[in-house]
Amino acid sequence: MSRMLRSWSLPLAAAAILAASPAPAFADGIVDPAPIGPNQAFFGYVNDASTNATIQMACFGPVFPGQTGHPMDGQTVKALPVSSPTPLRPGFTGSAATEIGVGFDLSSSAVPPVVLRMWAVAAKIPTTLTLPCFGTGTVTFVPLPSSATARSATVQVTYVGQP
């Protein structure tokens, strides 16, 4: 083997071994889609924000107190596992959860309008929901099925009507 070839073979072999090693879904801040499972801490995200999120509403022109409308298309929710200690209080899937139900203000159904089954996979916010045209609210990420150790995560949102 030539000297030049030998100098490249060791780093290539090491890289191949590292590439073949499994990494957790949340390693180094990169989250690969992975099934949601029990005993995992998580944050909910609305339009890629876990705090101070905005939901654009299809409410046009002047709006009045109490007016409701529908979310504009193309907005999403997702859940990400917590990869390191945080001062914020994350949700927790508890001992049984394999899904996370996402509930919105004024949802009239006992069944959550969005159910997440994979970490880091965004789901569309249904445009059929009826929500406030403006103001603030909460989107709640609820572990399903629940258990005594499960804890929901919440995201505070601002509803914004269009000019």
Buried (B, 14 or more C-beta within 10 A) or exposed (E): EEEEEEEEEEEEEEEEEEEEEEEEBBEEEEBEEBEBBBEBBBBBBBBEEBEEBEBBBBBEEEBEEEBBBBBBEEBBBBBBBBBEEEEEEBBBBBBBBEBBBBBBBEBEEEEBBBBBBBBBBBBEBBEEBEBBBBBEBEBBBBBBEBBEBBBBBBBBBBBBBEE
